Every structure is written in C-alpha cells, then in structure tokens.
Amino acid sequence: MLDVQIIEKISKEVSVSPHQVTKTVELFDGGATIPFVARYRKDVTGHLNEVQLEAISERNSYYAAMGQRRASILDTIEKQGKLTDELRAAIENCDDKNALEDLYLPYKKQRRTKATVAREQGLEPLAVFLREQVEGEKSIDEFAATFINSEKNVSTSDDALQGARHILAEQISLNVNARSFVRTKMASEGKLATYSTKVSEGQKTKYSSYYDYSEKIENIPSHRLLAILRGVKESILRMELLLNDNTVTAQMESEQISKTDSDYAPHIKAAIEDAYKRLIRPSIENEVVAQARKKAETQAIHVFRENAYSLLLAPPAGRLAVIGLDPGLKTGCKLAVIDDTGTFKENVTLFLQASDDTVNEAKSLLKGLIEKYTVQSIAIGNGTGSREASAFVKKVLEELGDIPNKPFSVLVNEAGASIYSASKIAREEFPDLDVTIRGAISIARRLQDPLAELVRIEPKSIGVGQYQHDVNQKHLREGLHRTVVSCVNKVGVDLNTASVPLLRYVSGVQFGTAQNIVHYRTEHGGFKSRIELLEVDGIGPKVFEQCAGFLRIQEGEEPLDATAIHPEAYDTVQTMAKSIGATPKDLIGNGEVIKKLELSSFESDTIGSLALRDIRDELQKPGRDPRKKFEVPEFLEGVSEVKDLEEGMILQGVVTNVTDFGAFVNVGVHQDGLVHLSELANRFVRDPREIVHVGDFIKVKVTAVDKDTPRISLSIKALTPVSSNARTSKSSAQQAAGNDKKSSPVQHKPRKSKAEKPRSANQAKRGKPKSKSSQKSKNRETIKEPMNTQMADQLASLKGKFSG
C-alpha cells in the first residue's frame, strides 16, 4: 500500500497528479523499466515522459530510504528507553535528512567531549542552575563553590562554572531549532571566499581568477564551485565560508537569555558563543558546503548526461565502407578498413613525417585501400596528429580527381577509443590485433553508427562533460547508464546483428541475458520471430514484456517484428486490419489504408487511445530512426590552423561540448573555440542547451583569437539581428546558430571564399553540395541553475574541460 502523504509530496515536487504518481510507482514496483513505461504505458501514466518518470522514481527511492532511516532511529531511541510520544511524532513527520539527523543527534553514541568530562565531575546540576536562570538565595559563585572537589579536578568555582558552560554549550549544539537556524542563515547568507595558498601565491595558474574572490554560496554556479573545490584539492586555493557571526549569536542569545542584565547572562552568552564557534558552525559549514557541492555535482552530471545523449544519438553515416585512421606522428598513423557491416578487413600503418619516398608510398597504400574496398569515407580521429593526417588525406583525395563515389573525410571524436581498444570486449573480438588497430576500427565504426560503437566503452569515457572526475562517481555512473539505456531504446536494436554491449542496455535485459541472446542466435542461425526470445535462458514472460518491443527482426516470419509495435498489441493490429479487409502486412507503410481506420473503435482495457496513436504512427513509418540525417561538415578553405583565424571571420562549425558556461565548437583548426553563455543569443540564456546541443552544425563569428595560448572566442549573438521587440524569440537565436531552413554562403572579405554547407553522406560521395537542412534544437526538459555570465569563469573552467 502506497503512503498517501508520500504520493502527495512526489506529486507536488514533480508537478504531476497524485493518480499519475500512484500508477507509475505501481508499474515500477512491478518490475517495469522507465523506457518501457514511457513507450508502452502512456495510457496508464497519462503520457509522462522519461524525465518525469525518472524524477518520480528518484523521489520514491528517496522517501523509501528516509522511511528506513526513520525506522532505524526510532528503534535505537526506543531501546535506550528515551522515546517520548512527542519525539516519535517529530521523527515520523520529518522528511528532511538533515533535520532527521538533528533529531537523532542527542541520542547518538557520543565520543568523549569536554561536556562528558564535566558530567563525570558532577557539574550537571550547576549547568541546570545556569540554564534555568532562576533568581534564588544563593549567588552563582556561592553555588559553584559547592562543586569544588580536588579529587575530581575541580579546584575553584571558576573551574566548576567552566565545566557547567561546556555542558550548556553541548546542549545548545544539540538543539534542533538552533541548528536549523544556523543552517538556514549560513545557506542563504553565507559567502564562499577563496584565496591563493603559499604554494600558488604570485603564480599564474588556471585558478588565478579565484585568488581573491567571494560569492554567496546559494548563487554560485555549479561549474564555478567545482572549479574552486578542485583548486582547493590541488592546494592552489584555500576557501572559507564567511558569515556575520555576531548577528547569528545575537539572535541565539535573544532566545536563550531571559534577562540581559542578570548575573546569568554572561555565562549563557559565553556558552552560546562556545557552542556556535566550536560545535555548531564547523559542523553546519561542512553540511552547507556539502549540500552546495551535491547540487553542483547534480548539475554537472546533468550536463554530462545531456551531452552524452546528443553524442549517442548523433546521426549515423550508415552502411558505408570506412577507413578508420588513428593519427600518430612518431609511430605512424594506424589505418583499419571495415566494410559496410562493420566487419574488419585489413590494416596498414602510414608514416607521414619521413622522406618524400615514404610519403609517396603512404599515398599509394591509401589509394590502394580505397580502390580495393570501394571505401566511401575516411574517419580521422581528432587526437594528436589529426591536423597532419587530415592534410595528408585531403591531398590524397584531391589527387584521386573526380571519380565516381569519391570518398569524403571527416574528423571523429576519438574520446574513449583507447580505453575500448584495451578492454576485454575488444580483446575478445580482435585477439590478434594490436590495441592501436582496435582503436582505428572503433573510430571507423563510430562514423557508421555512433550509438552502437559508443556503448562498448564506459559512458564517462565519452568525454563530453565538465569536471566529471570531481563528482560522485557512483551517481555519475548511474546517471549515464540511464542515459545510454534511454538512447538505445529510443532507437531500437536489431536482434540478429546487435552486439552484447548494445543488447545489455535494452529494457529488461541484463549482461548475462545479452550473452545468452547472442549464444542462442549463433546456435540457431538467428531469430525468426520475437516469440523465440522466450526460449533464451533468462528470458521469462516479464523480461519478454519489457524488452520485446525494443528488439527488431528484419524480414522475419512476423512483419510486425520489424516495427516498434509491442507483441501485446499484435491482436489489436490484426483486428484493425480485418476491419478494412486487409492484413497487418498490408497496413505497414501504407498511409492511405491507415487513414481509413477509426482508432477509437479499437480501444480496450489494455490498449488505450495513446497506445493506438503510437501504433498508427509506427504502421505509417515502421522502424523509423529518431536520429537526424547524417551530414558532413566542410570548413572554410584555407583555414586549418589557429594562425589562419582572423577576428571577424564567419565560420561553419560543429558543437563538440556544451557546459553551463557555454559551448565548444570545432571550426576546423584542431582547437575548439568557445561560444560563451553571454554570446549565444541577444537575450538572457539560462541554459546553453536551450540554443545548441552536441553535434549541431552552427555558424559563428570569431570575436577574439589568442594564437599563443591558443584560445578562440566565438559568438552566435553577433550574427543575430537585434529584434526591435524586446522579447527576442528563441527561434531567432537558433537560426543564427545554423538551424535555419537555408544556410547562406559564409564569406570573409579578405579571402573572398566561402564555407560550403554540410552534405549528406550520399551527396558527399557524389561531391555535390547540398543546402543545409533544418536542425531545430531539441527543447528537452532540463534541471536549470542560475547562470553568471562573467567571462572570468571561462579561464578557470576552460582547462577543467580538458583535465576533467
């Protein structure tokens, strides 16, 4: 039975109805996965998307954990014989972790403290005397003198009073209200201040902008806080949390001291100051910084997940014969040829920095491979040596002349390729190949199908986040796993060709089950129908329910197996077809026939209106790929190095990374430029992902070039006309970013040349330019943080992108 109060709380936090929360939690408790619920249970949840479903799952887990912690605390206090009805009610109604621990704090097993010693000295009655502040016959000093005991090391009345104040200080520090007050004050008014250390003083480092810096901790952007924390860890920065301590203690005194002119007042005041400075402040400061860090880490993980999502769903070039080139200067460039199915065919090593004879030999080898395997594309890893490799490949392609199906070359993000090449998966697939050749194969496959290849490596090795090594690795791993699962199930998986690494991310499928699927497939010559899945070890009715709709079979016994329609709906499709004298196969891809169907007449207890719409859409466009069409970026001729850039140039580029402070863009010079948050649009932009995503083609203007560093500053805003209407629309900013219907030639007067527009893979092979297709930015739901647009952040965070 679900707790009604928890359902109500989750409902408010996620902004959905209590009914939706209840139904969703019931599905999760029954073993359903987020992709399955999002795709096949829309009628049950009221069409909740994956972001909402994940939020419900996370909050439900939070409250479940809180319930377990409450039960544990109640049990502990009850065993101590100290559980009152009032305390029980306070604990049972507490939903905040910090507040719950505050309630439990007085009952925790305490280490030996100054107050412990004072109690052992018999000074508790004196502490009670001071706390109650009752005017009596005896003075404070007279009463304190009665506790003098040389055997207990209480030599004077001052010793006794000091011990009593230690007891009072501890009692104050354990007070729930006092701790809550300080926590709220520090979180809302505390300023994080940073300074250089003795190690870094006078030195120019990537943290120089933080040598004398302060900002309210509640306002500090996530990337800035993580940069500071990294600087502290590296002993380049030191930090402290500033707060007007006098204001805090004054407020505590006003609540604790009955009469400010009484003899008790100085003792209570001293106890409060001691409690605050020695016991409360250090503890709460750690809590507040930890909470700010957690918030920053959550945002950093969110950024990584958003970028990984875009990269995983990058357009696939498709079934092309590809040469993967892993650049190398001293050891040579490693080339691997794969056919249109991704099967490895041959490898060679080319040396580009040697004699003319060696270079000419390399050219002949490359031309020979292109001709032998009818290679349609050359994928060049973007690591060290890629500039030289790109120039070499470009020269070879020029020498080929105007041949049919001329290959195109493209830079491919090789992040994680070296990790894959040394992995167990790579060793098992290519036991006889060198790690560098495996890396070249991975680069080639990434061009064919980024998703299918990137699932082979640990998601965090994709390298499109900010400070990913500084965040909670468990949370990062879990978040990225959910993102990969989402992407894989959005696209769907070919049951007869998918690898184990790809299958393990399918809804309901574990790694062992994925291995069993491949083993069954190998033994039986492939799957002929989805129903065969039930014959695989580890797949019962529940697992089948969760995974079947996401696994496709091309040219199988059942035509619907090639679609995203779930087997549970096959009977409905059969009924739909019969109603117009057709078969399910007749409906597939036949829009005219499908229009004749009256969907409402096929609703049932299990298949509702939303499910029927999805079925109709899938029948109209069976097995459609949600990814964009592949296009090849072509950069401005004559611009291949940073030294070629000039301020004012307008260039075509590809977004390679998006952070909270802006977007990094590859403009073809082997050094990404930065479009700072403030340069994305002629309006306030809270989240850069409102405008751009990883993989987007955009137009940018060069606003500054530091050829020594090297750093490149770019702007999209500079290309956006300032609207006379103050409410500049998001679409205008997106159009300036290259998401317009028509892409005009890019010109720069001194060169009088233009940047060609991206081309589709097929057009690239024919050598014909194509006008850039519309690429509307996805407006996915995101968790957003307030942004600060100071350019000072760029310097500290820029290097964090590469080292983090």
N, C-alpha and C positions, 0 to 999 in steps of 0.2 A: 504494500500500500504506500503510495507516494505521499509525502508530507505536504499538506495543502499550503502551509506557510512558505516552504521552500519553493514550491511551484510558483507562488505569487511573487516571490523575490526574483526568481530567474526571469519570470515574465516581464517584470519592470526593467531589469538590467539589460535584457536582450531586445526589449521593445516588441514583443510578440504576445499573443493572447495566452492565458493560462491553459486553455484547451490544447493549443499547439505544443506547449511545453510538455504537457502530460502525455500526449500521443507520441511525441518524439522520444521522450525518456523511456516509454514503454517499448518502443522499437529498439532502442539501444540496449535495454535490459534483455531483450530477446535475442541479442547477438547480431543485430543489423549494423552495417557499416555506414559511414557518412556518405560515400558515393552512391551506395545502393538506395539509401533513404532519399537522397536528393534527386535521383533519377527515376526511381520506380515507386516511390511512396508520396508523391506530391499531393494526392487527394487526401491522404491521412494527415499530413503535416500542414496543409494549407499552403503549399508551394514554398516552403522555406528553402533558402539556398544554402550552399555549403558553409559560408561564413557564419550564418545564423545557427546552423546545426552544430558547427564546431564550438560556437560560443555556449550553446545550451549544454553540450557535453562537458565542456570545461567547468562551467559553473556548477553543474550537477556533481561533478567529481570533487569540486572544492567543498561543497556543503556536505558531501558524504564523508570527506576527510575530517571536516570540522565536527561532525557528529561522533566520529570515532574518538577524536581527541577529547571532546566533552565527556564522553562516557568514561574514558580513562582517568580524567581528572576527578570526576565525581567519585569514582571507585577508590582512588587514592585518598581523597579527603575523608571519605566515609570510614575507611579503615583506620584513620587517625582519630575518629570519634569527634571531628570538628565540623561536620556538615550540618549547617542550620537550614531551615526552610528558606530563609531569605537568600542565603548563599546559593542554594540549589537553583532557585528561580533565576538568579542573576546569571549563573553559568548556562542554564538551559536556554535562556533568551539571548545569549551573546553570539553574534555571528562574525565578529572581527577577531582575527587571530591574535593581534597584539593585546587587545582588551581582555581576551580569554586568558592569555598568559599572565596578564596583570592580576586577574582574579586568583590565579593559582599560585602566584609568586610567594605569598606569605606561608604557603603550606609545602613548598618545595624543601627538599633537604638542603640546608644552608651550609656553606663552608664556615670555618671558624673566623669570626669577624671581631671588630672592636666591641660591638654590641654583645656578642657572645661572651667575651671576657668580662664585660661589665655585669652581665647577668650572673655569671659564676661568682662575681664578687658581692652578689646580693644587693645590687643597686636598682633593681626593677621598681621597688616601692618609691624610691626617690624620683625615678623617671615619671611614674604615675602622678606623683605630687606636683611636679613641674607642669605636666601636660594639663592637669585639671585646673591649675591656676586659681585655687581656692584660697581666699584670704583667711588665715587662721591665727591661732595664738602664737605659734612658733614662726620665727623668721626662716627664710630659705637656708641661711648659713647655719642656724641652730639645728634645723632638721638634718642638714647634710652632715653635720658633725657627728650625728649618732651612727653614721655608717663607717666611721674611721675604724679600720681593722688592719693592723700591720701584717697579720698572717695572710690576709687576702690582698696585700699590696695596695691598700687604700690608706695612705699616710696622712692626708689632710682633707679638709672639707672640699677644697678645690679639686682634688683627685676624685672625690665622690661625685661632684657636680659634672666633671668632665665625662665620667663614665655614664652618668644618667643622660647627658646630652647625646652620647653615642647611641644609646638605646632609642632615644627620641628620633634621632636622625634616621636610624634604620626603619623605625615605624613609619616615618613620613615618606621614606623612599619606597615603601611597600604599599602606600596608599593609592588605590586605583584612580581616584579623582586627580590627585597631584600628578601622577604620571601621565594621565590623559591630557591634562592642561599643558604640561611642558612639551609633550609630543606635538600637540596641535600648534602651539606657539612656534616651536622650532621648525616644523614643516612649512608653516605659512609665512614666517618672517625671517627664518634663518638664511644667512648669506654664505655661500661657499666661496672662500677666498683661497687663492693659490699664489705661491711664491717659488722662486728658484731655490735650489739647495746649495750647499757649499760645493758640491760636485759640479753643478752646472752654472754657478754664478759667473757672469761675464762671458759665457759661451753662447754662441748662436746655435740653437737646436730647433727641431721641428715644434718644440713646445714654447718657443720664445714669447709668443703672444700671451702665454699664461703665467709669465714671471711676476706680474703684478696685476692680478685680475680678481674680480669678485662679481657674483650674480646671485639673486635669490634662488635657492635650490629648487623651489617649486616651478621656476620658469626655465631652468637651464635645459636646452635641447639635448636629446639623448646622445648624439654624436659628440657633443662637446664634453659632456660628463664622462663618457667612456674614454675620450682622449686624455682628460685630466687624470682619471684613475690609472690609465696606462703610464702616464708620466710619473705619477707617484710610485707605481710599482717599479719603474726603472730608476728611481732615486734621482730623477731630474727635477721633479716638483715636490713640494710639500703642501698640504692643504689643511684648512681648519674651517669649522662651521661657526660663523660669527652670529651672536645674538645679544640683545641688550639684557644681560643677566640681572641687572638691578631691577628692571621692570618686572621680570619673572618672579624674583624672590620677594619683591614688594607685594605683588598680588598674593603670593602664598602666605606672607606674613599677615595680610589683612584678613585672611580666612582662619588663621591659626591663633592669632594673639587676641585675647579678649579685651585687654586694656593696654594701650601702648605705653602708659606711664607707670605701669605696675612693676614690681621687682621681678616678676616672672619674664617680662618682655625681653630683656637682653638674652636670657637663657634660651627662650623659644626661638628668637631670631638667630642666635648662633647655631642652634640645631638645624634650623631650616637652611641656612647657608651651607652648613656642612653636608646636609642631605643632598642639596641641589648640586654642589660642585664636586663632591666626592662620589656620590652614589647615583643620583638621577641623571645628571647631564651627560656623563660619559656613556651611560647605557642607552639613553634616548638618542643621543647623537649617532651612535652606531646604528640604531634602528632606522633613523631618518635617512642616513646616507645609504644604508642597505635597501631601504624602500625606493629611494631615488634610483639606485643602481638597477634594481629589479625592473623598474619602469623603463629605464633606458635600455636594458637588455631585451625587454619585451619588444620595444620599438625596433631595435637593431635586428632582432630575429625576424620581425615582421618585414623589414626592408629586404633582408636576405631571401625570405620566402617569396616576396613579390618579384624580385629579380630572377630567382630560380624558376619561378612559374613562367615568366616571359621567355627565359632561355630554353626551358624544357619544351615549351610549345612554339619554339621558333620554326618557321616554315621549313619543311624538308625538301631537299632538292629532288628526292625521289630516286627512281631506279636508273641510275647513271653509272657507267664505268668511271671510276675515280682513281686518280693517283694521290695518295696522301704523302705530303712532304714535311718531314720533321727537320727544321733547319739546324745546321751545325757548321761552325766555321773551321775549327781545328780538326774535328773528327769526321767532317763531311756531312752532307745532307742525306738523310735516310729516306728513300722512296719506297712506298708499298703500293702495289696495284690491286684493286678489288673490282670484281665485276658488278653488274647491276643488282645482284642479290646480296652483295656484301661479302662474297667469298674471296679469300686471299688468293692471288695468282702468282705474284712474283715481287721480288725486291732488289734494289740496287743501291749503291752509295755513290753520290756525286761530290766531287771536290771542286769548289768554286773559287778558291783563293790559291791558285797554283799557276803553273805556266799556261801559255796560250794553248799548247797542245792538250793539256789536261782539261781545260775549259771546253775546248772544241770536242773532246771525247765525251764530256758530260752532256753537251748539246746533242750529240749523235745518239747517246744512250736514251735520253729523254724522248727525242723524236721517234726512236725505235719503239719504245714502250707505247707511245700514243698511237702509232700505226698498228702495232701488233694486237692491242686490246681494244681498239676503237675508243680510246679514252675521251670522255666528254667534258671532264672537269679536272682541275688540279687544285686540291685543297692544301693550302700552306699554313702550317702552324704559326701563330703570331708571337712566338718566343724569340730569344736572342738569335740573330742571324736572319730573321724573316725579311728584313729590308733587302739584303743582298740576294736572298733566294727569290723574292718577288721580282727584282730587277732581272735576274737571270731567266726566270720563267717567261717574263714578258718579252724578253729578247727572242727566246726560242719560238714563242707563239707568233711573233712578228715575222720570223724567218720562214714559218710554215706557209705564209701567204694566205690567199683566200681559198681555203679548202672547204669541202662540204663538212658539216658538223664540226666546225672548228672548236676546240676546247676553250673553256673560259677558266680563268684562275680567280681564286677568292681566298682571302685570309680567314682562317678559322680559329676561334678561341680554343687554345690547347690546354687551358687550365685543367689539371687533374689527369691529363693523358699519361704523364709519367707514373702517377700513382696506379692507374689502371694497368699499365704495362708490366708492373712488378707484382700485380695482385695474383691471388690464387686462380681467379677466373681466367685471367689472360694466360697464365702458365698452363692451365688445363686445355685451353683452346688452341694455343700455339706453343707446345712444349719445346719445339726445336728452334724457335726463333729468338733472336736477341731482343732485349727489352726495348731498344730504340726502334726496331722494326714493328714491334707490337704497338708502340706509340704512334707510328706513322699510319698503321691500319686504323687505329682509333680516330685519328684526325680525318681520314677519308670517310669513315662511317658516320662521323658527326655531320658531315655535309649531306650525306644521303638521308639520314633520319636522326636528328639531334636527340630526340627523346629515347629512342631505342638504344643509343650508344651511351648517353649520359647516365642511364640507370645502372650501368656497370660499375660506376665509381661511387664512393661515399659522397652523398649530396653536398656536404660542406666543402668538398674539394673543388666544387664548380667555380668558386672564387668570385662571386658577384655580390658580396655583402660588405658590411662595414664593421670592423672590429669583431669579426666572427670568432677570433681566438680569445677574446676577452669576456665573452658572455658564458652563461651557464651551458656547458656542452651537452648535458642531458636534455635540456629544454630545446636547444638548437637542433639536436639530432631528431627529437620527437616532432618538432615543427616542420622540419624539412621532409621528414618521412611522410607526414600528412600531405605536404605539397606535392611530392612525387606521386603518391597514391592518387591524388586528385587529377593530376595531369594524365597519368596512364589511363585512368578510367574514363576521362573525358574523350580521349582519342579512340580507345578500344584497342584490343590486341588480337592479332591473327593467331588462332590456336595452333595452327600447323607450322608456323615459322618462328614464333616468339622464343626468345632465349629464356633460360631460368631467371636471370636477373630482371627481365622485364615481367615475366609471369608472377614473380613473388610480390609485385605491387598491385596485382589485380585484386579487387574487392573480395575478401574472404579467403584468399589464397596465402598460405604460409610458404616459407622457403622449401621445406621438405615436400609439401604438396606440389610445388612448382617442379621440383626434380622428378616427382612421380609422374607428372603430366608428360614431361619430355621423355621419360623412360617408356611410358605406355605408347607414346607417339612413335618412338623409334621401333618398338617391337611390332606394332600393328600397322605400320606404314601410314600413319596419320589418322586424324579424326574425320569421320564421315558425317557425324551429327553431334550436336551439343549433348544429346542424351547419353552419349558414350562416356561423358565425364563421370557419370555415376559408377563406372567400372574402374575408375582410378582409385588407388589406395589413398585414403584420407579425405575423399570427397563423398559426403553423405548428402541427404536432402537439404540440410541447412546451408552447407557450403555451396552446393549447387545453386540454391536460390540466390545467394549473394554474388556469385561470380559469373553465372551463365550469360547474363545479358551483356557483359563486357567482353566476352570472348567470341570472336567471329570465325566462321568457316566459309571460305570461298569455294564455290562450285561443289557444295556438299549435297547430301540427299534431301535436306530441307532448305528451300530457298530463303526462308526467314532467318536461318542461322547466320546469314551474311549481313544481317542488319542488327541494330541496337534494340530491336523488339525482344522483350523477355519471353522465354518459353511459356511462362504462366499466362501470356496473352495470346498464344497461338490459336486457341479455340475461338477467341473473340475475333481474330483476323479471319478465321475460317468462316465464321458467321457473317462477317461483313462482306466477304467475297460472295458467299452464297446468295445474299440478299439482292445482288445485282447479276446473278447468273455467271459468276466468274470464279477463278481460283485465286488463292493467295499470291501465286506467282504472277498472275495477270495484273495484280494491284501494284506490284513493286515497280517503282519508277514511272508509273502511268498516272500522271496528274489529272488527265481528263476523266478517267474512270473514277478516281478517288473523289473528285468533286461531286459525284452523284450520291455519295454516302451521306446519310443523315446521322451524324455521330451520336446525338442524344438517344437515339433508339437502341444503342448498343451498351448503354451504361448498366452496370451491375454492382453488386455489393463489393466486388473485388476490383473492378475496373471502372474508375470514375471518369469525369469529364476531362480532367487534366491529363490522365493517362491516355485517353482516346486521342487527344490532340497530339501528344507525342508520337503515338502510333501512326497517325495520319502523316505527320511531318516526316517520320522515318520512312514510310512507304513511298513518299514523294521523292525523297533524296536518300536512298538507302546507303548506310555505311559512310555518310558524309564525314569528312575530316574537318574538325573545328579550327585547324591551324590555317594561317594565312598562306597565300600563294608565294612560292619562293621567287625571290628577285635577287639579282646580282648588283651590288653597289659598284659604281665606277667613279673614281675620284678624279679631281681636276688634273689634267695633263700638265706635266712639268712641276707638279708639287708632290714630292715624295719624301722630303725631309723637313725637319723643323726650320732649317735655314731658308727653305723656299717660301715660307709663310710671310705674309705682309699684313699689317694692320689694315682692316677694311675689306679684306677678301671675303667673298661669299662662297661657301663650300657646301658640298653634299657630304653627309656623314652617317654613321651608324651608331646608335646608342649602345655602349658596352656595359655600363653600370649606372645604377640610379641610387643615390644616397639621400639622406634627409637634407643635405645642403646643396644638392644639385645633381646634374647628370654628366657623366663622362662620355665623350664622343670620339670615335675613331674617324679622322678626316683623311686618312691615308698617308700619314707621316711617321708612323710607328711610335707615336707618343700621343696618348689620348689627351684631348683638350677638355676643359671644364666649363660647362654652362652653369654658372652659379644660380642658386634659387632665385635671386633677385633679377636674373637675366632671362628667365623663362617666359615671362609674359608681362604685358602692360597692365597688370592687375595683381592684387595680392594672391600669392600661391602658397597654400599651407603645406601641400604635399606635392613634390615633383611628379609623382605618378599620376596626378591629375592631367599632366601635359604629355609626358613621354614614358615609354617603357623600354626595357632592354630589347634590342633588335629592331627598334623603329628606325626608319630612314628619315632623316631630318635635314633641313637647310639651316646653316649657322653663319654668323658673321664673326670674323676674327677681330676681337677688340684689343687684345694685347698679346705680345709674344716675348717671352724671356728665353732667348736662344742659349743662354749659358746654363740655366737651371736643369732641363728646359721645362718651361711651363707655358701652356697655351690657354688663354681666356677667350671664351666664345659667348655668343649671345643669340638667342632666338628673338628676344624682345626687340632688338634693333631692326629686325625685318618685319615687325608687326606694325601696321599703321595704327597710330593712336586714335581711338574712336572718340568722336565728339560726345558720344554718350558715355557718361561716367561708368556705366555698367558694361565694360568690355566683356564680350562673351568668351567662354572657354573655347568655342569652336574656332574663333579667330586666332587664338594662340596656337591651337593645334594645327591650323593651316600653315602658319608661319613655320611650324616645326616640320613641315613637309607632308602633312596629312591632308593636303588639298587634292581636289579632283585632278587638276592639271599642274604639272611641275614645269615652270618656265625655265629656259636655259640659264645656267649660272654664269655670270660674267664678271670679269675683273679687268678694268680698262688697260692697265699697263701690259697685260698679257694677251688681251683680246682673244681669249679662249674660253671655252665653256665646259662645265661639268656635265657629262652625259647622265641621263636618268637611269635608275635601276632597270635591269632587264630580267625577264623571266628566264628560267633555265633553257627552255626551248629556243627563245629568241637569242639568248647568249650564244647558243651553238650556231645559229644562223648569222650572228654578227649584226643583227638589226636592232637598233634602239627602239625602246617602247616607252610610251608616256607612262609616268608613274601612277599606279592605281591608288585609289583612296585607301588610306590606312587610318581609320578612326581610332583614337585612343580608347582603350577599354576603361570604363568607369566602374572598376570593381570596388566593392566596399572595403575600406581600409580603416585601420586604427590610426588616428592622426594626432600629432603632437604640435604644440605651438612652435613656430619656427622663428629664429632670429637670423636676420639676413646680413649680419656683419661679415665682411669679406675676410676678417682676421681668422675666422674659423677655417677658411679654405687651406691656409698654410699648414695648420696643425693636422687637419683631417685628411689632406691630400695624401700624405705619406702613409697615414693609417690605412688607407685603401689598399696600398700595396703590401705593407708589412703585416696587415691584419687579416 
